Amino acid sequence: MNARDILFKTSRFNLSKVGDHFINPCCFGEDLAAWLRQKLVERNIEAGQPYQEDWGWEFSVKHRSDFYFLGMGGTPDGASKTNKDVGEWRVCVEKRRSMWQRLRGRGRISADDSMLMLVEQILRSESDFEDVYRED
């Protein structure tokens, strides 16, 4: 896979109420996907509508001439007895490549990829997001 992950902790998004429409009981991330999509749209980034996967939520993004999938899911940490939404979130930034790029070994996502850096900047700018880091 041609992707990089950004992890962070927060209690802002739902990690406790399984929706009737969830494919699996672990398909959290609908509200994070909607929020992140809106943040990108505000920055004039083309972003598709979020959709559910069997592990979380995902949406497509076009940034400059590159295309991406942003996938997200969360895991409650169970440490808080008062707030069951406390947990860790993962945002996977996957850069799509053409077959030609794959065959030639080009178009790989790099540590300084503009979409990766933008998503990380958005996450780091939120005061209630903690321990934002990349898992490279």
N, C-alpha and C positions, 0 to 999 in steps of 0.2 A: 504494500500500500504506500502511497505517496502522501503521507500525512504527518502532522505534528499535533501534539495534544497540549492543551493549557488546562491546568487544574486550579480550583479555588474553593474556598469554604464560605458558606453563607447560610442564613436561614430565610432568605427572601422568597425562595421559590418552593413550591409544593413537593414535599418528599413523604407525605403521610397519608394523603387521601387518594386511594386508587380510583380512577375514573371508570365509569361504566363502559366507556368507549376504549379503554386500554386493551391492547392486544395481549399483553402480559402484565402481571401486577407490578412489574419493575419499570414500566414505561413512563417514568417521570421525565420532565423536561419541556412539557408543552408551554408552560408560562415563561421559562427561560428562552425558548426558541422565539416566541412572540416578542419578548422584550429585546433580545439581541437583534432580531430582524428589524425592528423599529429603529434601533440605534444606528444600524447600517443605512437604512433608507434616509434617515435624517442627514447622513453624510453623502447623499446622492449615489449610493451603491445599489445596483440592481439586485434585489433579493426576492426569491420565490416564496410562496406560501409554505410554512412548515407542515410536515407530514410525519406520521408516526411510523416507526420501525419496531421490530420486536424487542429492541434493546433501549429505545429512547425516542428522540425526535431529530429531524434533519430538515435542512432546506438548502436550495441551490443559490449560488451567488455569482455574479459576474463583476469583476473588478478590473478595469482597464481592458486588456484583451484576454485575460485569464478567467477560467471558470473553476469554481470550487463547490464542494459540499461541506456544510458545517453541521456536524452531528453533536448532539449533547445528551447527557444522561447524568443522573445523580444517585448517590448512595447516602442514606441517613447514617449518622454516626452513632445514634442511640445513646449518647452521653447525657443529653438534656432530658430531664423528666418533664419539664414545662413546655418545651418547644420541640415537637417531633420533626420539624422541618430543618433542623440544623444538620448539615451534612456537607459532603464533598461533591463538587460538580466537575465534569470533564467536558471540555469543548474540543472536538476533533476538527482540525482544519485540513481538509483533503483537497489537494490540487489535482484537477482532472488533466489528463494528458491524452493526446491523440495516439493512435497506434504507431504512427511514424516517430513521434517523440519517444515513445517507449522503446522502439527498436533501436533508436540511435542513442538512448540513454540521456535524453534531454528533457527539460521542463520539470525537473524534480523540484519539490518544495525545499527551500533553503531556510536557514535560521533567520535571514533578513528578508524573507518574503513579505511583500507589502500587506497582503491580507492577514497573514499571521500576526504581523506587528500591529495592525489596526485592531484586530480582535483583542489582543493582549492589552493594548492601550485602553480600550473601552472597559475591559474588566478591571484593570488597575485603577481606573478613575472613580470607581464606586466605593464609598466609604464603608459600606457594610460587607464588602468582599474581603476576605482575609487569605493570606498565604497563597497569593496568585503566583504560579510558577509553571514553567514549561517542563514537560516530560519528554526529553529528547532521546 
